Amino acid sequence: MLPDCNLDQVDFLVIGAGVAGLRAAIELAPHGSVLVVAKDSLRESSSEYAQGGIAAALNDDDEVALHEQDTLYAGDGLCDPRAVHTLVDEGPRAIEELIGWGAEFDREGGKLAFAREGAHSRNRVLHAQGDSTGKEIARTLYLHASSLPTVRFASFSAVVDLILAEGRVVGAVVFEGSSGTTRRIYASSVLLATGGLGRVYLETTNPDVATGDGVAMAWRAGAVIENIEFVQFHPTALYAANAPRFLLSEALRGDGAVLRNDKGEAFMARYHELADLAPRDVVSRAILAEMQLTGASHVWLDMSSRDAEYVRHRFPRIYETCMAYGVDITKSSPVHPAAHYAMGGVKTDLDGRTTVPGLFAAGEAACTGVHGANRLASNSLLEGVVFGRRAGQVMAGEKIRTHSGGEPPAFSAPSLSAEAIRTLAWKSCGISRDEAGLEAAIATLDASTWELPEALTLADIERRNMHEVAALIARMARWREESRGGHYRTDFPDASAQFTIPSQTSIAGRTE
């Protein structure tokens, strides 16, 4: 490991400043000092980009049991029923708490406005400013957390690795981008709330910070990783020259947008009875099939059936972002699937405990069992808030004296470039997979050499994590010889009874 320049001690260390990390920090604040570490600015997280909304059974015609049923159905046989019940049962209270702290959700006639998204049986999805729900929730939680005297923040600070002593996580090594130095931070317990892993893929809607850091460092610390082969690919990401793969929310299709191929044909009815509102994995594969049939690089999302002014008002952030790249969403927008959300991650119980003492996880970095093989739209923000609170509550109750000592794993960076890793993951571990491609990916990743860099950089830290996460996805996807939810094997196109609960896919982490 590269030498540390100094050390610090806090009661609780939270890695990640999205909704899960912030909600946990609020819960921890009355019980001791809390440090929230963010790899980038405090405003750069996947939470900020969550457009679709947050789901909860608050509408007059809705019930918790219906939300539970919809979530279990979307998870395709791999949800943990206890986790799902916890999510939907505690969801309404979580929303009311956010509103009490100042969250401003969209309203109609003074009442909360509920929308319906794919696979929901009721209108139960709340939005903020049309398509800025995650941003509004993150804003609310940050303002509340930052008002608490025991909570501190450290931005532009990337965690290199966790520190273990006698089999317990006791802190982390943090790389400070401003100085290029590292420091050790010791804590009673550590929460991983690092978000997603979309940047492991060449095409992704995720921000640059989403490099699977939490999964990789937990695995190196010996934690169990579960269901990591289940990656949700969003079918409609903006596909324009010099533009990021900005997400065009599923709510557009819920409001009447139609997918058309390069010939102008509405094609989704040929693939699924729900047509444009079919499950995301079905839509993504259908788009790729149409692109292959027509030789096109993308398909079109046609919103021209709706009034242009309505579209601009309903989706202001999407409209303004796309217009900046010369795309008018009130007409037709070029779209292409992209990696969007990881259903798996660091295995936890209902209170965020991982399989390693002292280490907790919440949000997209965790695998609570809520999502199973496929996430129900707009459950992710709710999961972050509900399980972030639960993790914080238990961490506070299990507070022990802060440890010191212990050693992180030795640092080395892979020879493969980030671009090579991302291209390999997209090609072999993407929307459609087969044994030959997965075997080739594993062989390429295993053949990479590892070296200690002369001077540590953020790029080294991220490349190492991306390499290890890509290898985990490839290995677990190879093992799962069936197709289910977000995992599709062309050589095993059907679901297999042998993989249903309780036989979820997990792999024990390693310690160095």
C-alpha positions in Angstrom: 0.0 0.0 0.0 1.2 3.5 -0.7 2.2 5.4 2.5 -0.5 7.4 4.4 0.1 11.0 5.3 -2.1 11.2 8.4 -5.1 9.7 10.1 -8.4 10.7 11.6 -11.0 9.1 13.9 -14.8 9.4 13.8 -17.6 7.4 15.3 -19.2 6.6 11.9 -17.8 6.7 8.4 -20.3 7.0 5.5 -18.8 6.4 2.0 -21.1 8.1 -0.6 -23.3 11.2 -0.5 -26.4 9.9 -2.4 -29.8 9.4 -0.8 -28.8 6.2 1.1 -25.6 7.8 2.6 -27.3 11.0 3.5 -30.3 9.3 5.1 -28.0 7.1 7.2 -25.9 10.1 8.2 -29.1 11.8 9.5 -30.0 8.8 11.6 -26.4 8.5 13.0 -26.0 12.2 13.8 -27.5 12.0 17.4 -25.2 9.2 18.3 -21.7 10.5 17.5 -19.5 12.1 14.9 -20.3 11.3 11.3 -18.0 11.8 8.3 -19.6 11.6 4.8 -17.0 11.0 2.1 -17.8 11.8 -1.5 -15.5 10.9 -4.5 -16.6 14.0 -6.4 -18.6 17.0 -5.4 -21.4 16.5 -2.9 -23.9 17.0 -5.8 -22.5 14.2 -8.1 -24.2 10.9 -7.5 -26.6 8.6 -9.2 -29.3 10.0 -7.0 -29.0 13.4 -8.7 -29.8 11.8 -12.1 -32.8 9.7 -11.0 -35.6 11.1 -13.1 -38.4 8.6 -12.9 -39.7 9.1 -9.4 -40.1 7.4 -6.0 -42.8 4.8 -5.5 -44.9 4.3 -2.4 -48.5 3.2 -1.6 -49.9 6.6 -0.5 -52.7 7.1 -3.1 -56.3 6.5 -2.0 -56.8 3.5 -4.3 -53.5 1.9 -3.5 -52.3 -0.6 -0.9 -49.0 -1.7 0.5 -49.9 -5.3 -0.5 -50.3 -4.2 -4.2 -46.9 -2.5 -4.2 -45.5 -5.6 -2.7 -47.1 -7.8 -5.3 -45.8 -5.7 -8.2 -42.3 -5.7 -6.8 -42.2 -9.4 -6.4 -43.5 -9.9 -9.9 -40.9 -7.6 -11.4 -38.1 -9.5 -9.5 -38.9 -12.6 -11.5 -38.6 -15.1 -8.6 -35.5 -13.9 -6.9 -36.7 -11.2 -4.5 -36.4 -11.7 -0.8 -40.0 -11.4 0.3 -39.0 -10.0 3.7 -37.0 -7.3 2.1 -39.8 -6.4 -0.2 -42.3 -6.2 2.6 -39.9 -4.0 4.6 -39.5 -1.6 1.6 -43.2 -1.2 0.8 -44.4 -1.2 4.4 -41.9 1.5 5.5 -42.1 3.5 2.2 -45.1 5.7 3.0 -43.5 6.8 6.3 -40.2 7.6 4.5 -42.1 9.8 2.0 -43.9 11.7 4.7 -40.6 12.2 6.5 -39.1 13.7 3.4 -42.0 16.0 2.9 -41.7 17.1 6.5 -38.0 18.0 5.9 -39.0 20.1 2.9 -39.1 17.9 -0.2 -41.4 19.4 -2.8 -43.1 16.7 -4.8 -45.4 17.7 -7.7 -49.0 18.3 -6.8 -52.3 18.7 -8.6 -54.9 20.9 -6.9 -52.9 20.9 -3.7 -52.7 17.1 -3.5 -49.7 14.9 -4.3 -49.7 13.9 -8.0 -49.2 10.2 -8.5 -48.1 8.7 -11.9 -47.9 5.2 -13.1 -44.8 3.6 -14.6 -44.1 0.2 -16.2 -45.2 -2.9 -14.2 -47.0 -0.8 -11.5 -50.7 -1.7 -11.0 -51.6 1.6 -9.5 -50.6 5.3 -9.8 -48.1 5.4 -7.0 -45.0 7.2 -8.4 -44.2 10.7 -7.0 -42.2 13.1 -9.1 -40.5 16.4 -8.4 -40.3 19.2 -11.0 -41.5 16.6 -13.5 -38.2 14.7 -14.0 -35.9 15.8 -11.2 -37.0 13.6 -8.3 -33.6 12.3 -7.3 -32.2 15.7 -7.3 -35.0 17.0 -5.1 -34.7 14.2 -2.6 -30.9 14.6 -2.4 -31.2 18.3 -2.0 -33.6 17.8 0.9 -31.5 15.2 2.7 -28.3 17.2 2.2 -29.8 20.4 3.7 -31.0 18.5 6.7 -27.8 16.5 7.2 -25.6 19.6 6.8 -27.6 21.4 9.5 -26.7 18.7 12.1 -23.5 19.7 14.1 -22.1 16.2 14.3 -22.1 15.6 10.5 -19.1 16.6 8.4 -18.5 16.2 4.7 -15.3 15.5 2.7 -15.7 16.0 -1.1 -13.3 14.9 -3.8 -12.1 12.2 -1.6 -11.9 8.7 -3.1 -11.8 5.6 -0.8 -8.9 3.4 -1.8 -9.7 0.5 0.4 -11.2 -0.7 3.7 -9.1 -1.3 6.7 -9.5 -4.6 8.7 -8.3 -5.5 12.1 -9.0 -9.0 13.6 -11.6 -9.7 11.0 -13.5 -6.4 11.5 -13.7 -3.4 9.2 -12.3 -0.5 11.3 -12.0 2.3 8.8 -10.8 3.2 5.3 -7.9 4.7 3.4 -9.0 7.8 1.6 -7.2 9.5 -1.4 -7.5 13.3 -1.3 -7.6 14.5 -4.9 -6.5 18.1 -4.0 -3.2 17.0 -2.4 -2.7 13.6 -4.1 -2.1 12.1 -0.6 -3.9 9.4 1.4 -5.1 9.3 5.0 -6.5 6.7 7.2 -9.9 7.2 8.8 -10.9 4.9 11.7 -14.5 4.4 12.8 -16.8 2.3 14.9 -18.5 1.1 11.7 -18.4 1.9 8.0 -21.3 2.3 5.6 -20.9 1.7 1.8 -23.3 3.9 0.0 -21.2 4.3 -3.2 -24.0 3.9 -5.7 -23.8 1.9 -9.0 -21.4 0.3 -11.4 -22.7 1.5 -14.7 -19.3 3.0 -15.8 -18.0 -0.6 -16.0 -19.9 -0.6 -19.3 -19.0 1.4 -22.4 -22.6 2.6 -22.8 -24.2 3.8 -19.6 -26.6 6.4 -18.2 -24.6 6.6 -15.0 -22.4 9.5 -13.9 -18.6 9.1 -14.1 -18.3 8.3 -10.4 -20.3 5.0 -10.8 -17.4 2.6 -11.1 -18.6 -0.1 -8.7 -16.2 1.0 -5.9 -18.3 -0.3 -3.0 -18.7 -3.7 -4.5 -15.0 -4.0 -5.3 -13.7 -2.9 -1.9 -16.2 -5.0 0.0 -15.2 -8.0 -2.0 -11.5 -7.4 -1.3 -12.4 -7.1 2.4 -14.0 -10.6 2.3 -17.7 -9.7 2.0 -20.2 -11.8 0.0 -21.3 -10.3 -3.3 -24.8 -11.4 -4.5 -26.7 -11.3 -7.8 -24.2 -9.1 -9.4 -24.9 -10.6 -12.8 -28.3 -8.9 -12.9 -27.7 -5.5 -14.5 -30.6 -3.5 -15.8 -30.1 -1.9 -19.2 -32.3 1.1 -19.8 -33.7 0.9 -23.3 -33.8 4.6 -24.0 -30.6 6.6 -23.5 -29.9 9.6 -25.7 -27.8 8.6 -28.7 -26.5 11.8 -30.3 -23.1 12.9 -31.5 -20.9 14.4 -28.7 -23.7 13.8 -26.1 -23.6 11.8 -22.9 -25.9 8.8 -22.7 -28.5 10.9 -20.9 -31.5 8.9 -19.7 -34.8 9.5 -21.5 -37.2 8.4 -18.7 -39.6 5.5 -19.1 -42.2 8.0 -18.1 -42.0 9.4 -21.6 -43.3 6.0 -22.9 -45.8 6.0 -20.1 -47.1 9.4 -21.4 -47.5 8.1 -25.0 -44.0 8.0 -26.6 -43.6 5.2 -29.2 -40.4 3.4 -30.2 -39.9 3.3 -34.0 -37.2 1.7 -36.1 -35.2 3.4 -38.8 -38.1 2.7 -41.2 -40.5 4.5 -39.0 -42.3 1.4 -37.9 -43.7 1.0 -34.3 -42.1 -2.4 -33.5 -42.6 -3.2 -29.9 -46.0 -5.0 -30.3 -44.1 -7.7 -32.2 -42.0 -8.5 -29.1 -44.4 -8.2 -26.1 -48.1 -7.7 -25.4 -47.3 -4.6 -23.4 -45.6 -3.1 -26.4 -43.7 0.1 -25.4 -44.3 -0.5 -21.7 -42.9 -4.0 -21.7 -40.2 -4.8 -19.1 -36.9 -3.0 -19.7 -34.9 -6.1 -20.5 -37.4 -7.0 -23.2 -37.4 -3.5 -24.7 -33.6 -3.3 -24.7 -33.3 -6.7 -26.5 -36.0 -5.7 -29.0 -34.2 -2.4 -29.8 -31.0 -4.3 -30.5 -32.9 -6.8 -32.7 -34.4 -3.9 -34.7 -31.0 -2.2 -35.1 -29.6 -5.5 -36.5 -32.5 -5.9 -38.9 -32.2 -2.4 -40.3 -28.5 -1.8 -39.9 -29.1 1.3 -37.9 -27.0 2.6 -34.9 -30.1 3.5 -32.9 -33.9 3.6 -32.9 -36.3 6.6 -32.4 -38.5 7.6 -29.5 -41.4 9.4 -31.1 -43.3 11.8 -28.8 -45.1 13.7 -31.6 -48.5 12.4 -30.6 -48.5 14.7 -27.5 -48.8 18.4 -27.3 -45.4 20.0 -27.4 -46.1 22.4 -24.6 -47.3 19.6 -22.4 -44.1 17.6 -23.0 -41.9 20.6 -22.3 -43.7 21.2 -19.0 -43.9 17.6 -17.9 -40.2 16.8 -18.7 -38.3 20.1 -18.4 -34.9 18.7 -17.5 -35.0 16.1 -20.2 -36.2 18.7 -22.7 -33.6 21.3 -21.9 -30.7 18.7 -21.8 -31.6 17.2 -25.1 -32.1 20.6 -26.8 -28.5 21.5 -25.7 -27.4 18.6 -28.1 -29.8 19.6 -30.8 -32.5 17.0 -30.0 -36.2 18.0 -29.6 -38.0 15.4 -27.5 -41.4 16.8 -28.5 -40.7 15.2 -31.9 -38.4 12.1 -32.3 -35.2 11.4 -30.3 -32.4 9.0 -31.2 -32.1 6.3 -28.5 -30.0 3.3 -27.7 -29.9 0.9 -24.6 -27.3 1.6 -21.9 -26.3 0.1 -18.6 -28.5 1.7 -15.9 -28.9 -0.1 -12.6 -27.3 -3.0 -10.7 -29.8 -5.3 -8.9 -27.0 -7.1 -7.1 -24.2 -5.9 -4.9 -22.8 -6.4 -1.4 -25.1 -8.9 0.4 -26.8 -7.4 3.4 -29.5 -8.3 5.9 -32.6 -6.1 6.4 -30.5 -3.7 8.5 -27.6 -3.2 6.1 -25.2 -5.6 7.8 -22.8 -7.3 5.4 -21.1 -10.6 6.1 -18.1 -8.7 7.5 -18.4 -7.2 11.0 -18.3 -3.4 11.1 -19.2 -3.1 7.5 -22.7 -2.0 6.3 -24.1 -1.2 2.9 -27.2 0.6 1.5 -28.5 1.9 -1.8 -27.4 0.5 -5.1 -24.1 -0.8 -3.8 -26.1 -3.2 -1.6 -28.0 -6.3 -2.4 -30.9 -6.3 0.0 -33.0 -8.7 -2.0 -35.6 -6.1 -2.9 -35.0 -6.1 -6.6 -34.4 -9.8 -7.3 -33.6 -10.3 -11.0 -35.1 -7.1 -12.2 -35.9 -3.8 -10.5 -39.5 -2.4 -10.5 -39.4 1.2 -11.8 -39.0 3.9 -9.1 -38.2 1.5 -6.3 -34.5 2.5 -6.1 -34.8 5.9 -4.5 -37.2 4.4 -2.0 -34.8 1.6 -1.2 -32.0 4.1 -0.6 -34.1 6.1 1.9 -35.7 3.1 3.7 -32.6 1.0 4.0 -30.3 3.9 4.6 -32.3 4.8 7.7 -32.3 1.2 8.9 -28.6 0.8 8.4 -28.0 4.1 10.3 -30.2 3.0 13.2 -28.4 -0.3 13.7 -24.9 1.2 13.3 -25.8 3.7 16.1 -27.1 0.9 18.3 -24.0 -1.2 17.8 -21.5 1.6 18.4 -18.2 0.4 19.9 -14.9 2.1 20.7 -13.2 3.3 17.5 -10.4 0.9 16.5 -7.0 1.7 15.2 -4.3 -0.3 13.5 -5.0 -2.9 10.8 -3.9 -2.9 7.2 -5.7 -2.5 3.9 -4.9 -4.7 0.9 -1.8 -4.0 -1.0 -2.6 -1.6 -3.9 -1.9 -2.4 -7.5 -3.5 -1.3 -10.8 -4.4 -3.6 -13.7 -2.6 -3.2 -17.1 -5.9 -3.1 -19.0 -7.1 0.4 -19.7 -10.5 1.6 -18.5 -11.7 1.8 -22.1 -10.7 -1.8 -22.7 -12.5 -3.0 -19.6 -15.7 -1.1 -20.5 -15.6 -2.3 -24.1 -15.1 -5.9 -23.0 -18.0 -5.7 -20.4 -20.3 -4.2 -23.0 -19.5 -6.8 -25.6 -19.4 -9.9 -23.4 -21.4 -9.1 -20.2 -24.0 -6.8 -21.7 -27.7 -7.1 -22.7 -27.2 -10.6 -24.3 -24.6 -13.1 -23.1 -23.3 -16.5 -23.9 -20.7 -18.9 -22.6 -18.1 -18.2 -25.3 -18.2 -14.5 -24.7 -18.1 -14.8 -20.9 -15.2 -17.2 -21.0 -13.3 -14.9 -23.3 -14.0 -11.9 -21.0 -12.8 -13.9 -17.9 -9.6 -15.0 -19.7 -8.8 -11.5 -20.8 -9.4 -10.0 -17.4 -7.4 -12.8 -15.7 -4.5 -12.3 -18.1 -4.1 -8.6 -17.0 -0.9 -7.9 -15.1 -1.0 -5.8 -11.9 1.6 -3.2 -10.9 2.1 -0.6 -8.2 1.9 2.9 -9.8 4.6 5.4 -9.1 2.1 7.9 -7.9 -1.5 7.0 -7.0 -4.3 8.7 -9.1 -8.1 8.5 -9.1 -7.9 6.8 -12.5 -5.8 4.0 -10.9 -8.3 3.5 -8.1 -11.3 3.4 -10.5 -9.7 1.2 -13.0 -8.8 -1.4 -10.4 -12.4 -1.4 -9.1 -13.9 -1.6 -12.6 -11.6 -4.5 -13.5 -12.7 -6.5 -10.4 -16.4 -5.7 -10.8 -16.3 -6.7 -14.5 -14.7 -10.0 -13.5 -17.3 -10.7 -10.8 -20.1 -10.0 -13.3 -18.6 -12.3 -15.9 -18.0 -15.1 -13.5 -21.5 -15.0 -12.0 -23.1 -14.6 -15.4 -21.2 -17.7 -16.6 -22.4 -19.7 -13.6 -26.1 -18.7 -14.1 -27.1 -21.0 -17.0 -30.5 -19.6 -17.5 -32.2 -16.3 -18.5 -34.0 -14.3 -15.8 -34.7 -10.6 -15.4 -31.8 -8.5 -16.4 -29.6 -11.6 -17.1 -30.1 -13.0 -20.6 -28.1 -16.0 -22.0 -28.7 -16.7 -25.7 -27.4 -20.2 -25.1 -29.9 -20.7 -22.1 -32.8 -18.6 -23.1 -35.3 -20.0 -20.6 -35.6 -19.6 -16.8 -34.6 -22.6 -14.8 -36.3 -23.8 -11.6 -33.0 -24.6 -9.9 -32.1 -21.0 -9.5 -35.2 -19.7 -7.7 -35.0 -18.6 -4.1 -33.2 -19.6 -1.9 -30.5 -20.4 -4.4 -29.5 -16.9 -5.3 -26.1 -16.3 -6.8 -23.4 -15.2 -4.4 -19.6 -15.3 -4.2 -17.5 -14.9 -1.1 -15.1 -12.1 -1.1 -11.3 -12.4 -0.8 -9.0 -10.8 1.7 -5.4 -10.0 1.0 
